Amino acid sequence: MASIGRVPTQPLQNLLEQAFPDATELSVEDRTGGGDHFQVTVASPRFAGLALIDQHRLVNEALAEPLRDGTIHELRIKTKGTE
Amino acid sequence: MTELRQRIQDVIEKEPVAVFMKGTPQFVMCGNSDRVLRALREAGAPVTGVDVLADPAIRQELSEISGWPTIPQVFVKGELIGGADITQELAASGELTRVLEEKLGPDYRSSAGERTVSLLTPA
């Protein structure tokens, strides 16, 4: 039975929480309400000293599966350090 | 290496600014590709557009080369700068102009212009 009212952002939230257990900020927003355009914001000490592109790589890696299977059509990423 | 991958590699290495996008600079087909073009235009950058929608294999080969899963992807002198978010953030902070000047020379704007390269017919 299709899970009614399942929030499209929840699976992404779970993946990010696994990848960034120590995140001080972590949010997934369904930007357009269509369930496939997402804004992701992550603040984590894991980003300390990393170039912006490498910070975003970590987020892309955490969401590799939904990116690969088309769950995510468009992804916007905002990363922040925590210092 | 497949022929297509070789052609992608050639574009990445030879073009001053290679933008793998959905559509072309004249006919943009996706929001993030549009965001990248706006940021690059604001910085006065030359743009060589490659439409990944022309052949699904392009995106597959490209992501294997760059390790970046999404489109658009911006390369300056062979180096991946990132996608729309990073290109816009760099533009907003002035860092994009610095990277363009460092890699293409302070007068990069003089050679600015936009063109589209097709990977399907040998360049």
Backbone of each chain as ProteinMPNN parsed JSONL, in Angstrom:
{"seq_chain_A": "MASIGRVPTQPLQNLLEQAFPDATELSVEDRTGGGDHFQVTVASPRFAGLALIDQHRLVNEALAEPLRDGTIHELRIKTKGTE", "coords_chain_A": {"N_chain_A": [[0.867, -1.161, 0.0], [0.67, 2.149, -0.902], [2.477, 4.577, 0.906], [0.548, 6.745, 2.442], [0.563, 10.276, 2.56], [3.22, 10.335, 3.082], [6.09, 12.055, 3.903], [7.97, 13.612, 1.43], [10.452, 14.575, 2.005], [11.468, 13.191, 4.097], [12.977, 10.699, 3.687], [15.325, 11.767, 2.634], [16.168, 13.401, 4.654], [16.781, 11.453, 6.571], [18.962, 10.127, 5.369], [20.836, 12.182, 5.339], [21.115, 12.712, 8.028], [22.362, 10.415, 8.847], [24.776, 10.67, 7.504], [25.765, 13.016, 8.479], [25.989, 13.023, 11.473], [26.673, 14.762, 13.467], [25.681, 17.184, 12.843], [24.959, 20.646, 13.18], [23.033, 22.018, 12.103], [20.439, 21.06, 10.014], [18.515, 20.685, 7.269], [15.826, 19.811, 5.097], [14.128, 20.86, 2.36], [11.148, 20.8, 0.514], [11.174, 22.328, -2.292], [9.356, 23.084, -4.339], [7.042, 21.838, -3.851], [6.484, 19.705, -5.366], [7.686, 17.408, -4.747], [10.17, 16.721, -5.765], [12.05, 18.676, -6.147], [14.52, 19.918, -4.309], [15.707, 21.819, -1.474], [18.608, 21.758, 0.361], [20.085, 22.179, 3.492], [22.998, 22.204, 5.367], [24.866, 22.263, 8.306], [27.947, 21.5, 9.544], [30.646, 20.163, 11.488], [32.203, 18.587, 9.929], [32.756, 19.895, 7.631], [34.773, 21.609, 8.105], [37.6, 23.382, 7.06], [37.369, 22.439, 4.496], [37.207, 22.92, 0.955], [34.586, 24.712, -0.735], [33.484, 23.193, -2.836], [34.191, 20.623, -2.107], [32.786, 20.314, 0.218], [30.213, 20.298, -0.774], [30.425, 17.991, -2.29], [30.387, 16.027, -0.304], [27.76, 16.165, 0.538], [26.424, 15.49, -1.82], [27.334, 12.87, -2.028], [26.127, 11.686, 0.179], [23.529, 11.757, -0.655], [23.504, 10.138, -2.837], [22.028, 7.922, -3.757], [19.156, 8.699, -3.996], [19.651, 10.698, -5.842], [20.611, 9.27, -7.973], [18.456, 7.575, -8.614], [16.517, 9.257, -9.46], [14.706, 10.297, -7.667], [15.375, 12.729, -6.662], [15.001, 15.54, -8.546], [15.888, 18.118, -8.855], [18.468, 19.623, -7.063], [19.323, 21.783, -4.49], [21.998, 23.064, -2.689], [23.136, 24.142, 0.475], [25.87, 24.771, 2.377], [27.412, 24.999, 5.596], [30.01, 25.919, 7.829], [30.82, 25.194, 11.278], [32.199, 26.692, 12.901]], "CA_chain_A": [[0.0, 0.0, 0.0], [1.524, 3.359, -0.947], [2.362, 5.233, 2.221], [-0.16, 8.023, 2.201], [1.028, 11.398, 3.375], [4.644, 10.208, 3.439], [6.737, 13.326, 3.559], [9.054, 13.309, 0.477], [11.775, 15.016, 2.488], [11.939, 12.349, 5.212], [14.09, 9.8, 3.344], [16.562, 12.55, 2.44], [16.559, 13.82, 6.011], [17.426, 10.309, 7.24], [20.283, 9.903, 4.766], [21.746, 13.257, 5.756], [21.401, 12.564, 9.467], [23.366, 9.342, 8.962], [26.064, 11.139, 6.973], [26.219, 14.148, 9.305], [25.368, 12.83, 12.783], [27.007, 15.866, 14.381], [25.28, 18.456, 12.216], [24.316, 21.6, 14.109], [21.837, 22.47, 11.37], [20.219, 20.097, 8.93], [17.117, 20.799, 6.859], [15.488, 19.442, 3.724], [12.878, 21.563, 2.026], [10.593, 20.497, -0.811], [11.114, 23.698, -2.761], [8.25, 23.446, -5.237], [5.837, 21.094, -3.487], [6.256, 18.594, -6.3], [8.316, 16.195, -4.231], [11.44, 16.325, -6.407], [12.985, 19.82, -6.185], [14.815, 20.069, -2.876], [16.766, 22.693, -0.931], [19.203, 21.09, 1.525], [21.025, 23.037, 4.241], [23.72, 21.401, 6.376], [26.021, 22.877, 9.004], [28.581, 20.363, 10.223], [32.104, 20.296, 11.66], [32.892, 17.809, 8.876], [33.134, 20.788, 6.52], [35.881, 22.49, 8.524], [38.818, 23.323, 6.255], [37.127, 21.896, 3.146], [36.751, 23.864, -0.067], [33.132, 24.648, -0.916], [33.1, 22.089, -3.726], [34.338, 19.355, -1.386], [31.661, 20.248, 1.155], [29.039, 19.873, -1.549], [30.611, 16.586, -2.676], [29.954, 15.169, 0.807], [26.286, 16.129, 0.532], [26.047, 14.694, -2.997], [27.599, 11.442, -1.739], [25.108, 11.222, 1.138], [22.247, 11.642, -1.372], [23.821, 9.509, -4.127], [20.961, 7.015, -4.209], [18.006, 9.442, -4.543], [20.081, 11.447, -7.03], [20.75, 8.311, -9.077], [17.203, 6.944, -9.045], [15.59, 10.258, -9.981], [13.843, 10.87, -6.615], [15.72, 14.156, -6.658], [15.141, 16.062, -9.909], [16.775, 19.279, -8.745], [18.96, 19.735, -5.684], [20.101, 22.986, -4.143], [22.747, 22.756, -1.457], [23.785, 25.232, 1.22], [26.641, 24.181, 3.469], [28.008, 25.986, 6.521], [30.862, 25.342, 8.879], [30.161, 25.42, 12.577], [33.075, 27.453, 13.832]], "C_chain_A": [[0.919, 1.23, 0.0], [1.372, 4.091, 0.381], [1.744, 6.614, 1.992], [0.437, 9.101, 3.09], [2.482, 11.258, 3.779], [5.335, 11.494, 3.003], [7.918, 13.03, 2.633], [10.432, 13.658, 1.027], [12.346, 14.029, 3.521], [13.09, 11.415, 4.818], [15.405, 10.548, 3.174], [17.104, 13.001, 3.789], [17.312, 12.68, 6.694], [18.835, 10.076, 6.699], [21.287, 10.941, 5.25], [22.101, 13.127, 7.237], [22.418, 11.455, 9.699], [24.746, 9.863, 8.561], [26.653, 12.254, 7.839], [25.605, 14.058, 10.702], [25.59, 14.011, 13.729], [26.59, 17.222, 13.798], [24.611, 19.372, 13.242], [23.088, 22.218, 13.424], [21.656, 21.499, 10.219], [18.755, 20.207, 8.503], [16.961, 20.396, 5.397], [14.147, 20.081, 3.423], [12.434, 21.162, 0.631], [10.268, 21.852, -1.444], [9.852, 24.03, -3.561], [6.961, 22.69, -4.888], [5.58, 19.902, -4.383], [6.975, 17.323, -5.884], [9.6, 15.817, -4.931], [12.407, 17.488, -6.63], [13.283, 20.179, -4.735], [15.882, 21.118, -2.601], [17.274, 22.009, 0.332], [20.193, 22.049, 2.18], [21.671, 22.2, 5.336], [24.848, 22.235, 6.979], [26.665, 21.75, 9.805], [30.075, 20.623, 10.376], [32.878, 19.512, 10.606], [33.366, 18.707, 7.747], [34.363, 21.626, 6.851], [37.085, 22.283, 7.616], [38.61, 22.794, 4.852], [36.725, 23.022, 2.193], [35.255, 23.653, -0.276], [32.727, 23.44, -1.751], [33.208, 20.746, -3.015], [33.244, 19.206, -0.326], [30.422, 19.729, 0.403], [29.172, 18.424, -2.01], [30.108, 15.655, -1.573], [28.432, 15.056, 0.833], [25.802, 15.291, -0.649], [26.234, 13.205, -2.721], [26.529, 10.889, -0.808], [23.787, 10.966, 0.409], [22.432, 10.938, -2.718], [22.652, 8.671, -4.647], [19.752, 7.776, -4.766], [18.394, 10.314, -5.741], [20.118, 10.512, -8.228], [19.383, 7.821, -9.553], [16.137, 7.969, -9.44], [14.621, 10.807, -8.947], [14.087, 12.369, -6.538], [15.863, 14.602, -8.118], [16.074, 17.258, -9.89], [17.16, 19.44, -7.283], [19.699, 21.048, -5.518], [20.732, 22.751, -2.787], [23.293, 24.048, -0.848], [24.562, 24.561, 2.346], [27.24, 25.304, 4.329], [28.942, 25.236, 7.457], [30.171, 25.595, 10.204], [31.048, 26.252, 13.495], [32.491, 28.846, 14.063]], "O_chain_A": [[1.837, 1.326, 0.815], [0.268, 4.208, 0.913], [2.364, 7.51, 1.419], [0.775, 8.846, 4.246], [2.95, 11.945, 4.687], [5.175, 11.95, 1.872], [8.8, 12.26, 3.014], [11.446, 13.118, 0.585], [13.547, 14.028, 3.79], [14.085, 11.341, 5.538], [16.469, 10.036, 3.521], [18.309, 12.989, 4.038], [18.35, 12.901, 7.318], [19.778, 9.857, 7.46], [22.441, 10.621, 5.534], [23.231, 13.395, 7.646], [23.233, 11.528, 10.618], [25.752, 9.542, 9.194], [27.87, 12.418, 7.923], [24.798, 14.907, 11.082], [24.816, 14.236, 14.66], [27.087, 18.268, 14.213], [23.805, 18.928, 14.061], [22.239, 22.842, 14.06], [22.616, 21.157, 9.529], [17.856, 19.866, 9.271], [17.852, 20.615, 4.576], [13.164, 19.873, 4.134], [13.221, 21.177, -0.315], [9.226, 22.445, -1.168], [9.337, 25.144, -3.466], [5.928, 22.871, -5.533], [4.604, 19.174, -4.206], [6.897, 16.297, -6.559], [10.096, 14.708, -4.732], [13.465, 17.308, -7.233], [12.417, 20.679, -4.018], [16.826, 21.29, -3.372], [16.508, 21.714, 1.25], [21.029, 22.652, 1.508], [20.981, 21.566, 6.134], [25.663, 22.826, 6.27], [26.015, 21.122, 10.641], [30.698, 21.229, 9.504], [34.071, 19.743, 10.409], [34.265, 18.34, 6.991], [34.928, 22.278, 5.973], [37.54, 21.156, 7.422], [39.566, 22.704, 4.082], [36.004, 23.947, 2.567], [34.725, 22.569, -0.032], [31.76, 22.747, -1.433], [32.422, 19.835, -3.276], [32.829, 18.09, -0.014], [29.698, 18.854, 0.879], [28.178, 17.706, -2.114], [29.486, 14.63, -1.851], [27.883, 13.991, 1.114], [24.886, 14.481, -0.508], [25.412, 12.38, -3.12], [26.075, 9.758, -0.98], [23.018, 10.084, 0.791], [21.624, 11.113, -3.631], [22.33, 8.71, -5.835], [19.354, 7.526, -5.904], [17.541, 10.632, -6.57], [19.725, 10.876, -9.337], [19.165, 7.666, -10.754], [14.996, 7.605, -9.721], [13.803, 11.671, -9.264], [13.164, 13.167, -6.375], [16.73, 14.111, -8.841], [16.93, 17.415, -10.761], [16.315, 19.401, -6.388], [20.586, 21.383, -6.303], [20.074, 22.292, -1.853], [23.828, 24.914, -1.541], [23.98, 23.862, 3.176], [27.53, 26.398, 3.845], [28.7, 24.086, 7.826], [29.07, 26.145, 10.248], [30.736, 26.491, 14.662], [33.066, 29.64, 14.807]]}, "seq_chain_B": "MTELRQRIQDVIEKEPVAVFMKGTPQFVMCGNSDRVLRALREAGAPVTGVDVLADPAIRQELSEISGWPTIPQVFVKGELIGGADITQELAASGELTRVLEEKLGPDYRSSAGERTVSLLTPA", "coords_chain_B": {"N_chain_B": [[39.239, 4.212, -23.518], [36.008, 5.501, -24.112], [34.874, 6.877, -27.247], [33.141, 8.99, -26.975], [33.631, 9.767, -24.353], [36.212, 10.666, -24.654], [35.821, 12.879, -26.277], [34.367, 14.482, -24.548], [36.27, 14.907, -22.589], [38.122, 16.328, -24.093], [36.733, 18.735, -24.569], [36.507, 19.674, -21.966], [39.185, 20.12, -21.345], [40.104, 21.831, -23.365], [38.421, 24.063, -23.677], [38.033, 27.402, -22.458], [36.006, 28.063, -20.557], [33.908, 25.601, -19.81], [30.605, 24.578, -19.992], [28.538, 22.207, -18.988], [25.32, 21.514, -19.597], [21.676, 21.676, -19.344], [20.138, 22.041, -22.283], [21.003, 24.923, -24.292], [23.205, 27.856, -24.279], [21.6, 29.696, -25.653], [19.102, 28.545, -25.596], [18.006, 27.768, -22.807], [17.17, 25.058, -20.688], [16.633, 24.495, -18.08], [16.313, 25.349, -14.619], [18.606, 25.415, -12.907], [20.672, 25.357, -14.745], [20.242, 27.776, -15.952], [20.793, 29.474, -13.812], [23.531, 29.164, -13.561], [24.464, 30.206, -15.992], [23.677, 32.887, -15.748], [25.289, 33.725, -13.621], [27.836, 33.39, -14.705], [27.703, 35.101, -16.898], [27.384, 37.528, -15.611], [29.895, 37.775, -14.558], [31.21, 38.178, -16.812], [32.252, 36.094, -18.272], [33.703, 33.938, -20.825], [31.743, 31.502, -22.517], [31.384, 28.102, -23.19], [28.966, 26.101, -24.242], [27.599, 22.864, -23.601], [25.141, 20.697, -24.519], [23.668, 18.456, -22.507], [21.414, 17.055, -22.87], [21.329, 16.198, -25.417], [22.247, 13.647, -25.711], [21.765, 10.886, -23.697], [23.955, 9.477, -22.806], [25.978, 11.233, -22.446], [25.746, 12.567, -19.97], [26.157, 10.454, -18.254], [28.814, 9.588, -18.841], [30.137, 11.954, -18.27], [29.689, 12.363, -15.512], [31.14, 10.264, -14.554], [33.682, 11.057, -15.162], [33.929, 13.462, -13.714], [32.963, 12.982, -11.212], [30.846, 14.254, -10.231], [27.467, 14.377, -9.58], [25.33, 15.838, -10.631], [23.656, 18.058, -12.997], [23.853, 21.471, -13.89], [27.396, 21.435, -14.829], [30.347, 23.166, -14.272], [33.402, 23.929, -15.752], [36.574, 25.394, -15.484], [39.26, 26.018, -17.409], [39.739, 23.259, -17.456], [39.289, 22.508, -14.824], [36.978, 21.407, -12.409], [34.562, 23.605, -11.275], [32.133, 23.559, -10.097], [28.562, 23.184, -9.511], [25.416, 24.835, -9.985], [24.863, 26.043, -7.457], [27.406, 26.469, -6.259], [28.737, 27.974, -8.236], [27.162, 30.258, -8.254], [27.487, 31.141, -5.598], [30.216, 31.689, -5.585], [30.243, 33.733, -7.465], [28.744, 35.66, -6.136], [30.426, 36.297, -4.055], [32.543, 37.396, -5.306], [34.599, 35.788, -5.813], [34.468, 34.218, -8.088], [35.183, 35.861, -10.213], [37.816, 36.273, -9.507], [38.884, 33.698, -9.775], [38.51, 33.299, -12.53], [40.128, 35.323, -13.576], [42.573, 34.483, -12.614], [42.904, 32.015, -13.874], [42.337, 32.426, -16.588], [43.463, 34.76, -17.211], [43.836, 38.345, -16.686], [42.509, 39.783, -18.65], [40.315, 38.357, -19.509], [37.738, 38.97, -20.169], [37.744, 40.17, -22.614], [37.837, 38.232, -24.521], [35.419, 37.187, -24.294], [32.385, 35.463, -24.992], [29.719, 33.536, -26.332], [29.278, 30.142, -27.099], [28.137, 27.085, -28.632], [28.912, 23.672, -28.318], [28.77, 20.659, -30.069], [28.78, 17.298, -29.093], [28.246, 15.229, -30.617], [28.9, 15.293, -33.27], [32.16, 14.945, -34.548], [34.292, 17.341, -33.106]], "CA_chain_B": [[38.277, 5.292, -23.243], [35.062, 5.584, -25.219], [35.078, 8.07, -28.071], [32.359, 10.097, -26.399], [34.337, 10.284, -23.165], [37.374, 11.425, -25.13], [35.364, 14.197, -26.759], [34.018, 15.272, -23.359], [37.551, 15.289, -21.972], [38.73, 17.378, -24.934], [36.03, 20.004, -24.331], [36.876, 20.117, -20.611], [40.572, 20.601, -21.291], [40.431, 22.873, -24.363], [37.599, 25.277, -23.591], [38.343, 28.195, -21.264], [34.938, 27.781, -19.578], [32.987, 24.598, -20.391], [29.387, 24.455, -19.167], [27.687, 21.071, -19.371], [24.041, 22.034, -19.117], [20.477, 21.188, -20.035], [19.837, 23.063, -23.275], [22.18, 25.669, -24.765], [23.115, 29.229, -23.783], [20.495, 30.425, -26.294], [17.812, 27.915, -25.225], [18.231, 27.071, -21.536], [16.027, 24.179, -20.433], [16.481, 24.099, -16.665], [16.575, 26.456, -13.704], [19.984, 25.485, -12.415], [21.549, 25.732, -15.872], [20.053, 29.218, -16.134], [21.49, 30.169, -12.72], [24.976, 29.136, -13.868], [24.73, 31.155, -17.085], [23.556, 34.264, -15.242], [26.477, 34.03, -12.796], [28.998, 33.508, -15.601], [27.538, 36.338, -17.702], [27.636, 38.656, -14.706], [31.351, 37.885, -14.398], [31.772, 38.461, -18.135], [33.071, 34.933, -18.665], [33.386, 33.241, -22.069], [31.0, 30.265, -22.203], [31.192, 27.085, -24.22], [27.89, 25.26, -23.718], [27.399, 21.507, -24.142], [23.801, 20.265, -24.114], [23.726, 17.04, -22.104], [20.16, 16.406, -23.271], [21.484, 15.702, -26.789], [22.486, 12.192, -25.662], [21.817, 10.524, -22.272], [25.263, 8.905, -22.441], [26.888, 12.338, -22.084], [25.688, 12.809, -18.525], [26.751, 9.283, -17.604], [30.284, 9.655, -18.991], [30.626, 13.173, -17.602], [29.707, 12.166, -14.06], [32.236, 9.339, -14.23], [34.922, 11.842, -15.242], [34.028, 14.542, -12.715], [32.521, 12.535, -9.886], [29.783, 15.166, -9.782], [26.305, 13.657, -10.092], [24.214, 16.631, -11.151], [23.859, 19.01, -14.091], [25.012, 21.748, -14.737], [28.755, 21.364, -14.306], [31.17, 24.233, -14.862], [34.849, 23.706, -15.702], [37.405, 26.51, -15.954], [40.606, 25.504, -17.754], [39.872, 21.846, -17.112], [39.035, 22.209, -13.406], [35.566, 21.534, -12.033], [34.261, 24.661, -10.31], [30.956, 23.058, -9.367], [27.293, 23.349, -10.209], [24.792, 26.16, -9.889], [25.001, 26.648, -6.132], [28.76, 26.96, -6.014], [29.054, 29.048, -9.181], [26.472, 31.478, -7.791], [28.116, 31.628, -4.362], [31.506, 32.291, -5.96], [29.957, 35.008, -8.146], [28.274, 36.622, -5.137], [31.531, 36.727, -3.172], [33.618, 37.973, -6.134], [35.626, 34.747, -5.987], [34.406, 33.701, -9.463], [36.0, 36.753, -11.045], [39.238, 36.025, -9.171], [39.286, 32.411, -10.378], [38.571, 33.511, -13.985], [41.326, 36.123, -13.873], [43.772, 33.684, -12.322], [43.086, 30.908, -14.818], [42.221, 32.849, -17.982], [44.174, 36.028, -17.439], [43.031, 39.483, -16.265], [41.694, 40.372, -19.737], [39.482, 37.266, -20.046], [36.451, 39.481, -20.679], [37.866, 40.623, -24.024], [37.55, 37.11, -25.441], [34.144, 36.592, -23.861], [31.4, 35.188, -26.04], [29.075, 32.264, -25.995], [29.067, 29.254, -28.252], [27.691, 25.743, -28.244], [29.691, 22.613, -28.967], [28.046, 19.38, -30.064], [29.698, 16.171, -28.921], [27.817, 14.107, -31.452], [29.729, 15.284, -34.496], [33.53, 15.261, -34.096], [34.502, 18.805, -33.073]], "C_chain_B": [[37.336, 5.365, -24.439], [35.299, 6.891, -25.991], [34.342, 9.262, -27.481], [33.093, 10.684, -25.198], [35.539, 11.103, -23.565], [36.939, 12.817, -25.587], [34.975, 15.089, -25.578], [35.3, 15.794, -22.717], [38.203, 16.421, -22.764], [38.085, 18.737, -24.653], [36.463, 20.566, -22.967], [38.263, 20.751, -20.619], [40.814, 21.784, -22.223], [39.643, 24.159, -24.157], [37.969, 26.08, -22.332], [37.309, 27.96, -20.157], [33.94, 26.83, -20.253], [31.79, 24.431, -19.447], [28.551, 23.312, -19.719], [26.322, 21.338, -18.739], [22.881, 21.346, -19.823], [20.025, 22.298, -20.962], [21.125, 23.728, -23.722], [22.084, 27.09, -24.2], [21.944, 30.005, -24.392], [19.152, 29.844, -25.848], [18.016, 27.08, -23.958], [16.974, 26.266, -21.187], [15.838, 23.859, -18.945], [16.962, 25.234, -15.769], [18.024, 26.564, -13.277], [20.959, 25.833, -13.528], [21.438, 27.231, -16.119], [20.815, 30.001, -15.066], [22.989, 30.253, -13.015], [25.303, 30.169, -14.934], [24.671, 32.595, -16.596], [24.818, 34.642, -14.46], [27.693, 34.253, -13.693], [28.908, 34.776, -16.439], [27.849, 37.565, -16.867], [29.158, 38.879, -14.562], [32.03, 38.121, -15.751], [32.577, 37.308, -18.709], [32.715, 34.46, -20.068], [32.67, 31.946, -21.695], [30.974, 29.35, -23.416], [30.174, 26.103, -23.674], [27.873, 23.902, -24.394], [26.052, 21.029, -23.617], [23.816, 18.775, -23.783], [22.461, 16.303, -22.521], [20.271, 15.807, -24.681], [21.651, 14.179, -26.796], [22.636, 11.798, -24.187], [23.189, 10.0, -21.835], [26.219, 10.013, -21.982], [26.931, 12.509, -20.569], [26.37, 11.676, -17.756], [28.278, 9.36, -17.643], [30.839, 10.84, -18.201], [30.732, 12.953, -16.1], [30.81, 11.197, -13.645], [33.58, 10.076, -14.266], [35.052, 12.764, -14.033], [33.687, 14.086, -11.297], [31.433, 13.435, -9.327], [28.481, 14.654, -10.398], [25.275, 14.505, -10.809], [24.64, 17.51, -12.323], [23.248, 20.322, -13.642], [26.338, 21.491, -14.017], [29.603, 22.384, -15.05], [32.642, 23.894, -14.661], [35.548, 24.966, -16.192], [38.812, 25.969, -16.155], [40.775, 24.073, -17.236], [39.539, 21.497, -15.68], [37.571, 22.413, -13.066], [35.411, 22.614, -10.963], [33.08, 24.233, -9.453], [29.709, 23.204, -10.214], [26.745, 24.737, -9.974], [25.023, 26.816, -8.531], [26.378, 27.262, -5.94], [29.094, 28.117, -6.959], [28.406, 30.348, -8.737], [27.124, 32.033, -6.537], [29.444, 32.302, -4.671], [31.277, 33.649, -6.632], [29.581, 36.062, -7.11], [29.438, 37.153, -4.3], [32.657, 37.38, -3.978], [34.712, 36.951, -6.42], [35.63, 34.219, -7.418], [35.283, 34.545, -10.384], [37.48, 36.481, -10.796], [39.717, 34.739, -9.835], [39.441, 32.573, -11.893], [39.831, 34.295, -14.358], [42.589, 35.299, -13.684], [44.012, 32.657, -13.421], [43.092, 31.351, -16.283], [42.973, 34.144, -18.276], [43.273, 37.212, -17.13], [42.141, 40.037, -17.372], [40.741, 39.338, -20.341], [38.19, 37.799, -20.671], [36.544, 39.821, -22.169], [37.556, 39.478, -24.977], [36.201, 36.479, -25.11], [33.206, 36.439, -25.051], [30.797, 33.84, -25.689], [28.936, 31.414, -27.239], [28.646, 27.889, -27.728], [28.503, 24.718, -29.011], [28.847, 21.343, -28.927], [29.049, 18.25, -29.955], [29.39, 15.065, -29.911], [28.602, 14.09, -32.757], [31.151, 15.643, -34.065], [33.789, 16.752, -34.204], [35.553, 19.203, -34.099]], "O_chain_B": [[37.755, 5.303, -25.595], [35.842, 7.861, -25.463], [34.841, 10.387, -27.482], [33.178, 11.9, -25.029], [35.867, 12.101, -22.925], [37.615, 13.808, -25.313], [35.217, 16.296, -25.597], [35.399, 16.966, -22.352], [38.763, 17.353, -22.187], [38.771, 19.751, -24.518], [36.744, 21.756, -22.829], [38.492, 21.781, -19.985], [41.634, 22.651, -21.92], [40.155, 25.242, -24.437], [38.19, 25.501, -21.268], [37.651, 27.7, -19.004], [33.216, 27.23, -21.165], [31.957, 24.175, -18.255], [27.934, 23.429, -20.778], [26.184, 21.382, -17.517], [23.061, 20.558, -20.752], [19.586, 23.358, -20.515], [22.211, 23.171, -23.554], [21.032, 27.496, -23.705], [21.36, 30.867, -23.736], [18.17, 30.578, -25.734], [18.176, 25.861, -24.018], [15.853, 26.741, -21.371], [14.984, 23.047, -18.589], [17.886, 25.973, -16.11], [18.607, 27.648, -13.28], [21.954, 26.518, -13.296], [22.426, 27.883, -16.457], [21.405, 31.043, -15.349], [23.631, 31.271, -12.757], [26.276, 30.914, -14.817], [25.499, 33.423, -16.974], [25.348, 35.741, -14.617], [28.478, 35.177, -13.478], [29.913, 35.448, -16.667], [28.483, 38.513, -17.332], [29.63, 40.012, -14.459], [33.252, 38.247, -15.833], [33.473, 37.511, -19.529], [31.557, 34.561, -20.475], [32.966, 31.357, -20.655], [30.597, 29.755, -24.516], [30.474, 25.352, -22.746], [28.1, 23.791, -25.599], [25.844, 20.962, -22.405], [23.959, 17.935, -24.672], [22.43, 15.072, -22.526], [19.425, 15.014, -25.094], [21.257, 13.505, -27.748], [23.52, 12.306, -23.499], [23.545, 10.066, -20.658], [27.154, 9.759, -21.223], [28.001, 12.586, -19.966], [27.057, 11.898, -16.76], [28.946, 9.218, -16.619], [31.878, 10.735, -17.548], [31.736, 13.309, -15.483], [31.348, 11.284, -12.541], [34.494, 9.761, -13.504], [36.109, 12.852, -13.408], [34.072, 14.721, -10.316], [31.126, 13.403, -8.136], [28.397, 14.51, -11.618], [24.428, 13.97, -11.525], [25.828, 17.678, -12.596], [22.174, 20.29, -13.041], [26.398, 21.351, -12.795], [29.584, 22.461, -16.279], [33.077, 23.607, -13.546], [35.155, 25.54, -17.207], [39.468, 25.524, -15.213], [41.805, 23.721, -16.659], [39.504, 20.317, -15.331], [36.986, 23.448, -13.385], [36.032, 22.558, -9.901], [33.028, 24.503, -8.254], [29.766, 23.328, -11.437], [27.494, 25.695, -9.789], [25.341, 28.003, -8.457], [26.512, 28.411, -5.519], [29.666, 29.121, -6.535], [29.014, 31.415, -8.826], [27.301, 33.245, -6.41], [29.77, 33.345, -4.104], [32.025, 34.599, -6.397], [30.031, 37.205, -7.182], [29.438, 38.313, -3.886], [33.625, 37.867, -3.395], [35.64, 37.223, -7.182], [36.678, 33.813, -7.92], [36.022, 34.022, -11.218], [38.29, 36.457, -11.723], [40.815, 34.689, -10.39], [40.389, 32.049, -12.478], [40.512, 33.971, -15.331], [43.539, 35.388, -14.462], [45.144, 32.44, -13.853], [43.76, 30.741, -17.119], [43.101, 34.564, -19.426], [42.057, 37.108, -17.291], [41.134, 40.687, -17.09], [40.395, 39.416, -21.52], [37.619, 37.184, -21.572], [35.549, 39.767, -22.892], [37.078, 39.695, -26.091], [35.878, 35.386, -25.577], [33.257, 37.221, -26.0], [31.318, 33.107, -24.849], [28.532, 31.896, -28.297], [28.783, 27.585, -26.543], [28.751, 24.874, -30.207], [28.282, 20.992, -27.891], [30.062, 18.247, -30.654], [30.14, 14.098, -30.044], [28.931, 13.028, -33.286], [31.324, 16.574, -33.279], [33.544, 17.362, -35.245], [35.872, 20.385, -34.229]]}, "name": "protein", "num_of_chains": 2, "seq": "MASIGRVPTQPLQNLLEQAFPDATELSVEDRTGGGDHFQVTVASPRFAGLALIDQHRLVNEALAEPLRDGTIHELRIKTKGTEMTELRQRIQDVIEKEPVAVFMKGTPQFVMCGNSDRVLRALREAGAPVTGVDVLADPAIRQELSEISGWPTIPQVFVKGELIGGADITQELAASGELTRVLEEKLGPDYRSSAGERTVSLLTPA"}
